[in-house]
Structure formats: structure tokens, C-alpha cells
Amino acid sequence: MDRETIVAAALALLDEVGLDGLTTRRLAAELDVKSPALYWHFRNKQELVDEMARAIQTSGHLRAPASRGATGWPDARGNDARCCSPTEREHASSQAPRRDPRSP
């Protein structure tokens, strides 16, 4: 077992159960190991989640809007929604610029 295997299993589990359902105990069960085995590869759950985010970002699914001819973030997010896993869609929507509610 290596970090890549753990991250891939964690992303698959994330798609299945969501972030609230992603526990190290459940992930370890999916990998047929005990929870402490995961801590040999990651210091804590946050480090694992950070590595999962890096894997999503480098997977090529989160390109800038112009790379697909989109006119803005809403179009790009729509494109992502049609081509990506639920995890990637969730991550893409969280990366969209937020409008300041105080601005006109």
C-alpha cells in the first residue's frame, strides 16, 4: 500500500459517502487494513484530505474557463458538472470566485 493507493481509495469513498462519511476507519476497512496503517503514510486526516485535493487539482478536470471556450465561471462549472465525478464537481464549485455581498 502506498500514498497513491490510499488517495485513490479515499476519492472513491468520498464519491460514495461524501466528506462527512469519509472516516479513516471506513477508509481502512475499504483497503482491508487497520486504521493505524493509514497514519504510516499520512500524519492525520487533514493531510490525507489535502493530498486528495491536490490529486483532484492535478487530474486535469479543473481547467480555467478560457481553456474550454467558456465565457465565465458559471459556464466552466457547467462544463465540469457534465464531465467530472461528484467529488470533482464539488471541488470545482467551491473554487468559483465569490461575489462580495456588500458590493453593488
N, C-alpha and C positions, 0 to 999 in steps of 0.2 A: 504494500500500500504506500502511495506517495501523495504529495500535496495535490497534484492534478486530479488523481482519482477521487480524493475526498471532495474537492471543489466541484467536480462533475456530478458526483452523487448528491452533494448539497444543493446544487442548482436544480437537479431533477426533483428532489424532495421539496424544494421551495415552490416549484411549479405545481406540485401536487397538493401541498398543505398550507402554503402561504408562510409569511415571515413569523407569524405568531405560533404556527405549528412546527416550525423548524427548531428542534432542540438537538443538543449534542447527543443525548441519549437515543433519540429516534434516528438520527443520522448514523450513529454507531450500529444500531440494530440493522439498518439498511445495508451497511457494509459488513455485517456479521463479525463485529469486533465489540469490545467493551469500550465505554466512553473514555476512560483514561488514555486509550491508544490514540485518540484524536489529538490529545494535548502533547503528544510527542512531536506532532507536525505543526500545531498552532498553539500559541500561548493561551489563547482564550477564544471565546465565541466571536468577539468583535474582530479579532484578527482574521478569523475564517470568513466572516461577512465582508470584511474589506477586500479579501482576496477574491471572493465571489463577485464583488462589484468590479474589480479590475478585469476579471475574466469576461464579464458582460461588456465592458467598455472596449476591450480589445478584440471582441468577436467579430467586429465589422458591421454589426447591426445598428450601431448608433452613429451614423454619419451626420454631418452638418446638413441642414435643409438644402443648401445650394447643390450638394453633391447628387441630389435626385431631381433637381429642377423644381423643387417645391418653392412656393412663394413666401413661406414663413414657417415658424414652429408648428402652428396647428396643422398645416399640410404635412409637414415631416412626421409629426406624431401620428397622423392618419396613415401615412405610408408604413411606419413602424408597426402600427396595430395590425396591418394586413400581412406582415411578413415575419413577425417575431414571436417568440414564446411569450407566455403571460409574464414571466419574470422580466424579460427584456422590455416589454411594453410598460410595465410598472416603473421600471427604472427610467425609461425614456421620458415618461410623463413627469417624473419628479425632476428631470433636468431642464425642463422648459423654463424660460425666464418668467418671473412672477411680476405682475403689474403692481406698483405701489398704489394702495387704495386711496392715499391722500392726494395723488396727482389727478389733474382734470381729465 
